[in-house]
Amino acid sequence: VDNPYLYKGGQYQANLLSLPEAERRRLLEGDWNIIDGAAFPEFRVSQHVVEPYPIPKSWRRFRSCDYGYSSFSAVHWFAIDPVYETLIVYRELYATGLTGRALAEKILNIERTNDDKILYGVLDSSVWHQRGQTGPSIAEEMISAGVKWRPADRSSGSRANGKNRLHELLKIREFENDKKMPGIVFFNTCKQIIADLQVIPVDPHGEEDIDERYPSDHSYDSIRYGIMSRPRGNSPFDFDKLSIVPSYRPADASFGY
């Protein structure tokens, strides 16, 4: 401490604690990475980003995706720690210029190479729209190629609910064994979402959403779809943990939705 006399009596520290989040983190914690107006000021690389480690085969896994062709497609793979119910975002695919089928082939190749057992995938529901064509939608093309999806929730209020859910997951939780950890962590190989979460601006109009003018929201939307899909860890009533069928049942077996 450069000026230890300032800490006498605790008033100086109390004043710092009363400051807005960004200013408090800079002056009290020495964290100068925080951006003014950031939508997720509680996100910290030191707490929410981890070195990759082997994920047990028994942990449930799922994926999420926000699709784009001229913009970007963001795909994220999640695992669920069955003890702490922590979501681990362990892989990211961020690419542009891929058709639905080409993206599906990339996903299949990644999952086959890594022997992933994915319980389900959740995809931007707008990709099911025909968009003026009579042939299959982008979602149907991906599903028919072998990458199964169910539509993400895009109902009224879903964006605000997703943002609030991410705030909850980013909180540091305390457990009986004095262990402290957030509800979601990211492998440091997931570079795009890590970069975005540090700078995504909040809605300037005070709405419970990010700033809609922010152009790089693809990775955020993918994560939002994933965390709102009601993921849960293994239950004591699950006898065969590696062959659990999610509660979602496709009405059409050929397309999967």
N, C-alpha and C positions, 0 to 999 in steps of 0.2 A: 504494500500500500504506500503510495507516494506521500500522502498526507494523513498519517494515522490519527492525528488529533481530530479530524473530521468525524471519525467513527465513535468518539467518546459520547456516551449517552444514547447512542442508537438513533438519534434524530435524523442524521444525514442519510442513513440507510433506509429509514422509514420514508423519507422524502423520495428516494429513488424508487422504492417499491410502489409508490403511488403514481408514478409516471405511466404514460401510455406504453403498451407492450413493446413497440419498436425501440423507443428511447430508453426504456428500462433495461432491455437486453444489451443495448450498446454500452450504457454507462455502468450498470451493475454487474453484468456478466461478461463484458468485453466482447460480445458477439456483434461484429460489424457487418455480418452478411445479411442481416434482416433488411428488407426493403420497406420503405414507407408505403402504406396502402396495400400491403400484401394480404391476400385473402386468407392465408393460413400462417399467421405469425408464430404459431406454436410448433411448426415444423422445424426440426433441427437435424442437420446432417449427423451431428455427434450422437444423437439419440435414436434417429429413425432409419439410419443407413448402416448396414452391416456387411461384413465380409461374407461372401458365399460359403456355404457349408453343405455337406451331404444331407438331403432331406430324407427321412425314413420312408420306405415304400408304403408303410401303413397309413401315412398321413393323407388325408383327403386333399385332392387337388381339383382345381377348376380353372377356367380361363375366361377372359372378357375381351371385347373388341369394339373399337370405334372405327368404322370403315370409311376410307376416302380413296379416290383414284387420283384426281388432280391435286388434292391436298395430301394428307397422310393417313395411313392406316396405323392404328396403335393396337397392339395385342399384348395382353399381360397374363402371366400364369401365376396362380396363387396356390399356396399350401396352407393348411390350418394346423397349428400346434394343438394337439388334443388336450394338453395339460392346461395351458393358459388361454386357449382359444385365440391366440395371436394369429393374425393374417400375415403370411410371409409372401411378398411379391418377389418371386425368385427368377423371373425371366421377362424380358421385354423384346418385342419386335416392333420396329418403327420404320415404315417404308412407304414410298410413294410410287405411283404409276403401275400398281398391280390390279389386275382384274380380280373379281371375286374368286374365280377358279385358280388363278395364279397364287393368290394369297392363301387359299385353302391348301394348295400343294406345298407351300412353304411351311405352313403350320403342321401338316401331316409329317413332313420330313423331319422337322424339329422334334416332334413328339415320338416318332418311331426311333430316331437316333438316340434319344434320351430315355426310352422305355417309360414314358409318362403314362400313367393311368388316370385319364381325365374323367371326372364324374359328369361334368356338364360344361357348356359354354354359354355365355350370355352376350348377345350382339345387339347393337343399336337397332331398335325396332323399325326405324325408317327404311332400313335396307330391305325389308320385305315388300315395300311399295313397288309397284310395277313401273312407275315413272314414264308412262306413255307407251310402253311396249306391250306386246301380247305374249312374249316368251316368258321364261322363268325369271324371277327377280334375282338380284345379286345374292341374297340370302339362300334362295333355293339352289342356285348354282354351287355355292359353297357346301351346302348340306349334301347335295347329290354327289359331290366329290369326296365325301366321307368325313367332313368336319361338321359335327352336329352342334346346333345352336338352339337357344330359345330366345325370344325377344326380350330386350331390356325394357324396363318401365320408363315410359316417356309421358306419363299422364300428367295432368295439371298438378303442380307442386312437387314433381319428382326431382327437379334440379335443386330446389331449396332443401328438400329432405336428404338428398345425396350429399350436399355440402355439409349439412349439420351432422350427418353420420360420419363423415370423414373427420370433422372436428372432434367427435367423440373418440374415434379410434386413435387419433394422434395424442390424446391425453396419456400421461404417464400414470399407470395403475400400480398400486401397492398390494403385495400379497403377504400371506401370513409368515412366510419364511424370509421376510424383509427384502424380497426380490422386487425390483421396480422395472417395469417395462411398458411400452406403449401397446395399443391394441393392433397396430400395424407397423411392419418394418419392411424395408426395401433392400434387396441385394444391391451392392454398389455398381453392378453391371447394368442396372436399369437406369441408364443415364438421362433419358429424356424426361421421365416423370420426376426424377430428383431435381433436375434443373427447373422444370416448370413449377413445382410446388414452392420453390423459393421466390418466385417472381409473379405468379398469377395475381392480377390485381382484383380487389374487391369491387363490387358494383358501386359506382360513385353516387348512385341515387339512393343508396341505403337499403336496397333490396337484399334478401337473403340468397345472393347468388354471386358468382364471379362477374367481372366486367365482360359483357357480351362482345365487346370490341376486341378482346384479346384473341389474336389469330391462332395461337398454338394451344388450343384446348383439347386436342385429340387424346393425348395420354391421360389427361385429367378425366375426360368423359369415360374412357375405358375403365379407369379405376373406379369411377363412380358407379358404373353399371355393375362391376364386380362386387363391390361392398354392399350394394343394395339387393343382391340376389339371395339374401338370407343364408349365407354360408354358415355351416356349423361343423364342429369337430366330431370325432367318432363318439357314438353313444354306447353305453354299456349293453344296450339291447341289439347292437349291430354284431351279429355273430360272424359274418364273413366280411371283414373290413375292406378287402381288396376287390370285391365284386358287388359293392353296394349300388343299387339303382336309385337315382334321385327320384323324388316324389313327382317330378315333371314327367308326364307321359305324352309323347307326340300323337296327335290325332291322325297324322298321315305318316306311316312308317317309311315311305320312300323319301319324304322331304324332311321329316323330323320336327314338325311344328304342329 
